[in-house]
Amino acid sequence: MTDDYPPAPRLPLLTLAEARDAVRHLFLLEQLDLSPRGAAAGQLGSELAMRLPAN
């Protein structure tokens, strides 16, 4: 092995609350941006929301 891990600590995974906030922001972006980019944000939000627990 020639490379080593970076010296900076790795960031923790998102909490459930942070993930839900991210999904809400993606849905908001979908409403505000009527371009294909906004539609893509909504699609990503939908896909992520399906992966989150209901409660």
N, CA, C and O atoms as a CHARMM CRD file, in Angstrom:
* protein
*
  220
    1    1 MET  N      0.84700  -1.16600   0.00000 PROA 1      0.00000
    2    1 MET  CA     0.00000   0.00000   0.00000 PROA 1      0.00000
    3    1 MET  C      0.89500   1.23200   0.00000 PROA 1      0.00000
    4    1 MET  O      1.79300   1.35200   0.83300 PROA 1      0.00000
    5    2 THR  N      0.65300   2.13500  -0.92300 PROA 2      0.00000
    6    2 THR  CA     1.50800   3.31700  -1.03400 PROA 2      0.00000
    7    2 THR  C      0.88100   4.56500  -0.44400 PROA 2      0.00000
    8    2 THR  O      1.60000   5.49000  -0.06400 PROA 2      0.00000
    9    3 ASP  N     -0.42400   4.61400  -0.35700 PROA 3      0.00000
   10    3 ASP  CA    -1.10800   5.78700   0.18400 PROA 3      0.00000
   11    3 ASP  C     -1.52800   5.53800   1.61600 PROA 3      0.00000
   12    3 ASP  O     -1.62600   4.40100   2.07800 PROA 3      0.00000
   13    4 ASP  N     -1.77400   6.64100   2.30100 PROA 4      0.00000
   14    4 ASP  CA    -2.21700   6.55900   3.68200 PROA 4      0.00000
   15    4 ASP  C     -3.53800   7.31400   3.80000 PROA 4      0.00000
   16    4 ASP  O     -3.90500   8.06300   2.89500 PROA 4      0.00000
   17    5 TYR  N     -4.23700   7.12800   4.88300 PROA 5      0.00000
   18    5 TYR  CA    -5.48000   7.85200   5.11300 PROA 5      0.00000
   19    5 TYR  C     -5.18300   9.32800   5.32800 PROA 5      0.00000
   20    5 TYR  O     -4.11500   9.66900   5.83600 PROA 5      0.00000
   21    6 PRO  N     -6.09900  10.20700   4.95500 PROA 6      0.00000
   22    6 PRO  CA    -5.85600  11.64100   5.17300 PROA 6      0.00000
   23    6 PRO  C     -5.77800  11.94500   6.66800 PROA 6      0.00000
   24    6 PRO  O     -6.41600  11.26600   7.47300 PROA 6      0.00000
   25    7 PRO  N     -5.00600  12.95500   7.04100 PROA 7      0.00000
   26    7 PRO  CA    -4.85100  13.25500   8.46500 PROA 7      0.00000
   27    7 PRO  C     -6.10500  13.85300   9.09800 PROA 7      0.00000
   28    7 PRO  O     -6.29000  13.74300  10.31000 PROA 7      0.00000
   29    8 ALA  N     -6.97100  14.48300   8.30100 PROA 8      0.00000
   30    8 ALA  CA    -8.17700  15.10000   8.86400 PROA 8      0.00000
   31    8 ALA  C     -9.16900  14.01400   9.28100 PROA 8      0.00000
   32    8 ALA  O     -9.29000  12.99200   8.60500 PROA 8      0.00000
   33    9 PRO  N     -9.87600  14.23000  10.39100 PROA 9      0.00000
   34    9 PRO  CA   -10.88300  13.23600  10.80800 PROA 9      0.00000
   35    9 PRO  C    -12.02800  13.17600   9.80600 PROA 9      0.00000
   36    9 PRO  O    -12.35600  14.16500   9.15200 PROA 9      0.00000
   37   10 ARG  N    -12.61500  12.02200   9.70300 PROA 10     0.00000
   38   10 ARG  CA   -13.75100  11.85500   8.80000 PROA 10     0.00000
   39   10 ARG  C    -14.99900  12.45400   9.43000 PROA 10     0.00000
   40   10 ARG  O    -15.16800  12.43800  10.64900 PROA 10     0.00000
   41   11 LEU  N    -15.86700  12.98100   8.57800 PROA 11     0.00000
   42   11 LEU  CA   -17.11200  13.55800   9.07700 PROA 11     0.00000
   43   11 LEU  C    -18.07500  12.43800   9.46400 PROA 11     0.00000
   44   11 LEU  O    -18.08600  11.38900   8.81800 PROA 11     0.00000
   45   12 PRO  N    -18.88300  12.64100  10.50600 PROA 12     0.00000
   46   12 PRO  CA   -19.85400  11.61600  10.89700 PROA 12     0.00000
   47   12 PRO  C    -20.98700  11.53400   9.88400 PROA 12     0.00000
   48   12 PRO  O    -21.20400  12.45500   9.09600 PROA 12     0.00000
   49   13 LEU  N    -21.69300  10.43400   9.91900 PROA 13     0.00000
   50   13 LEU  CA   -22.87500  10.26900   9.07700 PROA 13     0.00000
   51   13 LEU  C    -23.94300  11.27100   9.49600 PROA 13     0.00000
   52   13 LEU  O    -23.92100  11.79100  10.61200 PROA 13     0.00000
   53   14 LEU  N    -24.87100  11.53200   8.59200 PROA 14     0.00000
   54   14 LEU  CA   -25.98400  12.42200   8.92100 PROA 14     0.00000
   55   14 LEU  C    -26.87500  11.79700   9.98000 PROA 14     0.00000
   56   14 LEU  O    -27.05300  10.58000  10.01200 PROA 14     0.00000
   57   15 THR  N    -27.42700  12.62300  10.83500 PROA 15     0.00000
   58   15 THR  CA   -28.44900  12.13800  11.75200 PROA 15     0.00000
   59   15 THR  C    -29.76300  12.04900  10.98000 PROA 15     0.00000
   60   15 THR  O    -29.87200  12.58600   9.87800 PROA 15     0.00000
   61   16 LEU  N    -30.74100  11.38700  11.54200 PROA 16     0.00000
   62   16 LEU  CA   -32.04600  11.27700  10.89700 PROA 16     0.00000
   63   16 LEU  C    -32.67000  12.65100  10.70800 PROA 16     0.00000
   64   16 LEU  O    -33.25600  12.92900   9.66100 PROA 16     0.00000
   65   17 ALA  N    -32.54900  13.51000  11.70800 PROA 17     0.00000
   66   17 ALA  CA   -33.11000  14.86200  11.60200 PROA 17     0.00000
   67   17 ALA  C    -32.42800  15.65200  10.47700 PROA 17     0.00000
   68   17 ALA  O    -33.09400  16.37400   9.73500 PROA 17     0.00000
   69   18 GLU  N    -31.11800  15.51800  10.35200 PROA 18     0.00000
   70   18 GLU  CA   -30.39600  16.20800   9.28300 PROA 18     0.00000
   71   18 GLU  C    -30.79900  15.67100   7.91000 PROA 18     0.00000
   72   18 GLU  O    -30.93000  16.43700   6.95600 PROA 18     0.00000
   73   19 ALA  N    -30.99300  14.36700   7.81300 PROA 19     0.00000
   74   19 ALA  CA   -31.40500  13.77600   6.54100 PROA 19     0.00000
   75   19 ALA  C    -32.80100  14.25800   6.15400 PROA 19     0.00000
   76   19 ALA  O    -33.05300  14.54600   4.98500 PROA 19     0.00000
   77   20 ARG  N    -33.69800  14.34600   7.11600 PROA 20     0.00000
   78   20 ARG  CA   -35.04800  14.84800   6.82400 PROA 20     0.00000
   79   20 ARG  C    -35.01500  16.30800   6.40600 PROA 20     0.00000
   80   20 ARG  O    -35.75700  16.71600   5.51200 PROA 20     0.00000
   81   21 ASP  N    -34.16100  17.09900   7.04300 PROA 21     0.00000
   82   21 ASP  CA   -34.00400  18.50100   6.64200 PROA 21     0.00000
   83   21 ASP  C    -33.49100  18.59400   5.20600 PROA 21     0.00000
   84   21 ASP  O    -33.96100  19.42900   4.43200 PROA 21     0.00000
   85   22 ALA  N    -32.54700  17.75600   4.85300 PROA 22     0.00000
   86   22 ALA  CA   -32.00700  17.76400   3.49100 PROA 22     0.00000
   87   22 ALA  C    -33.09500  17.42800   2.48100 PROA 22     0.00000
   88   22 ALA  O    -33.17000  18.05000   1.42200 PROA 22     0.00000
   89   23 VAL  N    -33.93600  16.45200   2.79800 PROA 23     0.00000
   90   23 VAL  CA   -35.03800  16.08000   1.89900 PROA 23     0.00000
   91   23 VAL  C    -36.01600  17.24700   1.76700 PROA 23     0.00000
   92   23 VAL  O    -36.47400  17.54200   0.66300 PROA 23     0.00000
   93   24 ARG  N    -36.33600  17.90400   2.86200 PROA 24     0.00000
   94   24 ARG  CA   -37.23900  19.06300   2.79900 PROA 24     0.00000
   95   24 ARG  C    -36.65100  20.17600   1.92400 PROA 24     0.00000
   96   24 ARG  O    -37.36700  20.81500   1.15300 PROA 24     0.00000
   97   25 HSD  N    -35.35300  20.39400   2.05400 PROA 25     0.00000
   98   25 HSD  CA   -34.71000  21.42200   1.23200 PROA 25     0.00000
   99   25 HSD  C    -34.72300  21.04600  -0.24800 PROA 25     0.00000
  100   25 HSD  O    -34.87700  21.91700  -1.10500 PROA 25     0.00000
  101   26 LEU  N    -34.56200  19.76900  -0.55400 PROA 26     0.00000
  102   26 LEU  CA   -34.63500  19.33800  -1.95100 PROA 26     0.00000
  103   26 LEU  C    -36.03300  19.56100  -2.51800 PROA 26     0.00000
  104   26 LEU  O    -36.17500  19.99400  -3.66100 PROA 26     0.00000
  105   27 PHE  N    -37.06600  19.26800  -1.72700 PROA 27     0.00000
  106   27 PHE  CA   -38.43800  19.49700  -2.19300 PROA 27     0.00000
  107   27 PHE  C    -38.70600  20.99800  -2.36300 PROA 27     0.00000
  108   27 PHE  O    -39.40000  21.40300  -3.29600 PROA 27     0.00000
  109   28 LEU  N    -38.16600  21.80800  -1.47400 PROA 28     0.00000
  110   28 LEU  CA   -38.32100  23.24700  -1.60600 PROA 28     0.00000
  111   28 LEU  C    -37.61500  23.75300  -2.86300 PROA 28     0.00000
  112   28 LEU  O    -38.15300  24.59100  -3.58600 PROA 28     0.00000
  113   29 LEU  N    -36.43300  23.25200  -3.11800 PROA 29     0.00000
  114   29 LEU  CA   -35.71100  23.62700  -4.32400 PROA 29     0.00000
  115   29 LEU  C    -36.49700  23.24800  -5.57300 PROA 29     0.00000
  116   29 LEU  O    -36.50100  23.98700  -6.55700 PROA 29     0.00000
  117   30 GLU  N    -37.15900  22.09900  -5.53500 PROA 30     0.00000
  118   30 GLU  CA   -37.98800  21.66900  -6.66900 PROA 30     0.00000
  119   30 GLU  C    -39.09900  22.68700  -6.94000 PROA 30     0.00000
  120   30 GLU  O    -39.40200  22.98700  -8.09500 PROA 30     0.00000
  121   31 GLN  N    -39.70000  23.21500  -5.87700 PROA 31     0.00000
  122   31 GLN  CA   -40.79100  24.18100  -6.03700 PROA 31     0.00000
  123   31 GLN  C    -40.29800  25.52500  -6.52900 PROA 31     0.00000
  124   31 GLN  O    -40.99100  26.20500  -7.28600 PROA 31     0.00000
  125   32 LEU  N    -39.10400  25.91500  -6.10600 PROA 32     0.00000
  126   32 LEU  CA   -38.58200  27.23800  -6.43900 PROA 32     0.00000
  127   32 LEU  C    -37.86800  27.29100  -7.78800 PROA 32     0.00000
  128   32 LEU  O    -37.85200  28.33300  -8.44200 PROA 32     0.00000
  129   33 ASP  N    -37.28700  26.18500  -8.19900 PROA 33     0.00000
  130   33 ASP  CA   -36.52400  26.13400  -9.44500 PROA 33     0.00000
  131   33 ASP  C    -37.31800  25.32300 -10.45800 PROA 33     0.00000
  132   33 ASP  O    -37.40600  24.10000 -10.34300 PROA 33     0.00000
  133   34 LEU  N    -37.89100  25.98600 -11.44000 PROA 34     0.00000
  134   34 LEU  CA   -38.73900  25.30500 -12.41800 PROA 34     0.00000
  135   34 LEU  C    -37.94900  24.72100 -13.58600 PROA 34     0.00000
  136   34 LEU  O    -38.53600  24.24600 -14.55800 PROA 34     0.00000
  137   35 SER  N    -36.64100  24.75300 -13.49600 PROA 35     0.00000
  138   35 SER  CA   -35.79800  24.18800 -14.54400 PROA 35     0.00000
  139   35 SER  C    -35.64800  22.67500 -14.31800 PROA 35     0.00000
  140   35 SER  O    -36.11100  22.14800 -13.30600 PROA 35     0.00000
  141   36 PRO  N    -35.01000  21.99300 -15.24600 PROA 36     0.00000
  142   36 PRO  CA   -34.75300  20.56400 -15.04000 PROA 36     0.00000
  143   36 PRO  C    -33.94100  20.27100 -13.76800 PROA 36     0.00000
  144   36 PRO  O    -34.06000  19.19800 -13.17800 PROA 36     0.00000
  145   37 ARG  N    -33.13200  21.22200 -13.36700 PROA 37     0.00000
  146   37 ARG  CA   -32.35900  21.03300 -12.13500 PROA 37     0.00000
  147   37 ARG  C    -33.28400  20.93500 -10.92500 PROA 37     0.00000
  148   37 ARG  O    -33.04100  20.12800 -10.02800 PROA 37     0.00000
  149   38 GLY  N    -34.33700  21.74300 -10.89000 PROA 38     0.00000
  150   38 GLY  CA   -35.29700  21.66100  -9.79800 PROA 38     0.00000
  151   38 GLY  C    -36.04700  20.34500  -9.80100 PROA 38     0.00000
  152   38 GLY  O    -36.30100  19.76000  -8.74800 PROA 38     0.00000
  153   39 ALA  N    -36.40200  19.87800 -11.00000 PROA 39     0.00000
  154   39 ALA  CA   -37.07300  18.57400 -11.10600 PROA 39     0.00000
  155   39 ALA  C    -36.15400  17.45700 -10.61500 PROA 39     0.00000
  156   39 ALA  O    -36.60800  16.51700  -9.96200 PROA 39     0.00000
  157   40 ALA  N    -34.86000  17.56200 -10.92900 PROA 40     0.00000
  158   40 ALA  CA   -33.90200  16.55500 -10.47700 PROA 40     0.00000
  159   40 ALA  C    -33.76900  16.58200  -8.95400 PROA 40     0.00000
  160   40 ALA  O    -33.61800  15.53500  -8.32400 PROA 40     0.00000
  161   41 ALA  N    -33.82500  17.77000  -8.36600 PROA 41     0.00000
  162   41 ALA  CA   -33.76200  17.88000  -6.90600 PROA 41     0.00000
  163   41 ALA  C    -34.97100  17.19600  -6.27600 PROA 41     0.00000
  164   41 ALA  O    -34.83900  16.50200  -5.26700 PROA 41     0.00000
  165   42 GLY  N    -36.14400  17.38900  -6.86600 PROA 42     0.00000
  166   42 GLY  CA   -37.34500  16.73200  -6.35300 PROA 42     0.00000
  167   42 GLY  C    -37.26900  15.22400  -6.47900 PROA 42     0.00000
  168   42 GLY  O    -37.69700  14.49900  -5.58100 PROA 42     0.00000
  169   43 GLN  N    -36.72300  14.74500  -7.59500 PROA 43     0.00000
  170   43 GLN  CA   -36.57300  13.29400  -7.78200 PROA 43     0.00000
  171   43 GLN  C    -35.60700  12.72100  -6.75400 PROA 43     0.00000
  172   43 GLN  O    -35.86800  11.67000  -6.16900 PROA 43     0.00000
  173   44 LEU  N    -34.49400  13.40900  -6.53500 PROA 44     0.00000
  174   44 LEU  CA   -33.53800  12.96300  -5.52900 PROA 44     0.00000
  175   44 LEU  C    -34.16800  12.97700  -4.14500 PROA 44     0.00000
  176   44 LEU  O    -33.96800  12.04700  -3.36400 PROA 44     0.00000
  177   45 GLY  N    -34.93200  14.03100  -3.83200 PROA 45     0.00000
  178   45 GLY  CA   -35.61600  14.09400  -2.54700 PROA 45     0.00000
  179   45 GLY  C    -36.56700  12.93400  -2.35500 PROA 45     0.00000
  180   45 GLY  O    -36.64000  12.36100  -1.26800 PROA 45     0.00000
  181   46 SER  N    -37.29900  12.58000  -3.40600 PROA 46     0.00000
  182   46 SER  CA   -38.23000  11.44700  -3.33000 PROA 46     0.00000
  183   46 SER  C    -37.49200  10.13800  -3.07500 PROA 46     0.00000
  184   46 SER  O    -37.91400   9.32600  -2.25200 PROA 46     0.00000
  185   47 GLU  N    -36.39300   9.94400  -3.78600 PROA 47     0.00000
  186   47 GLU  CA   -35.62600   8.71000  -3.62100 PROA 47     0.00000
  187   47 GLU  C    -35.01600   8.61800  -2.22800 PROA 47     0.00000
  188   47 GLU  O    -35.00200   7.54700  -1.62300 PROA 47     0.00000
  189   48 LEU  N    -34.51600   9.73300  -1.72300 PROA 48     0.00000
  190   48 LEU  CA   -33.95000   9.72700  -0.37200 PROA 48     0.00000
  191   48 LEU  C    -35.02300   9.53600   0.68900 PROA 48     0.00000
  192   48 LEU  O    -34.80200   8.83800   1.67800 PROA 48     0.00000
  193   49 ALA  N    -36.18000  10.15000   0.48900 PROA 49     0.00000
  194   49 ALA  CA   -37.26800  10.03200   1.47500 PROA 49     0.00000
  195   49 ALA  C    -37.73400   8.59600   1.61500 PROA 49     0.00000
  196   49 ALA  O    -38.12600   8.17900   2.70500 PROA 49     0.00000
  197   50 MET  N    -37.70000   7.83300   0.53700 PROA 50     0.00000
  198   50 MET  CA   -38.11200   6.42200   0.61100 PROA 50     0.00000
  199   50 MET  C    -37.12900   5.59700   1.44700 PROA 50     0.00000
  200   50 MET  O    -37.49200   4.53700   1.95800 PROA 50     0.00000
  201   51 ARG  N    -35.90800   6.06600   1.59000 PROA 51     0.00000
  202   51 ARG  CA   -34.89900   5.31700   2.33100 PROA 51     0.00000
  203   51 ARG  C    -34.88000   5.66200   3.81700 PROA 51     0.00000
  204   51 ARG  O    -34.20800   4.99600   4.60400 PROA 51     0.00000
  205   52 LEU  N    -35.62000   6.70900   4.20100 PROA 52     0.00000
  206   52 LEU  CA   -35.65100   7.12300   5.61600 PROA 52     0.00000
  207   52 LEU  C    -36.75700   6.40300   6.36200 PROA 52     0.00000
  208   52 LEU  O    -37.80900   6.13100   5.78400 PROA 52     0.00000
  209   53 PRO  N    -36.54700   6.09100   7.61600 PROA 53     0.00000
  210   53 PRO  CA   -37.62200   5.48400   8.40100 PROA 53     0.00000
  211   53 PRO  C    -38.78800   6.45200   8.57400 PROA 53     0.00000
  212   53 PRO  O    -38.60200   7.66900   8.57700 PROA 53     0.00000
  213   54 ALA  N    -39.98500   5.90100   8.71600 PROA 54     0.00000
  214   54 ALA  CA   -41.19200   6.72200   8.81800 PROA 54     0.00000
  215   54 ALA  C    -41.21400   7.50800  10.13300 PROA 54     0.00000
  216   54 ALA  O    -41.72900   8.62500  10.16100 PROA 54     0.00000
  217   55 ASN  N    -40.68600   6.97100  11.19100 PROA 55     0.00000
  218   55 ASN  CA   -40.72700   7.65400  12.49500 PROA 55     0.00000
  219   55 ASN  C    -39.37000   7.98400  12.98000 PROA 55     0.00000
  220   55 ASN  O    -39.22400   8.55900  14.05900 PROA 55     0.00000
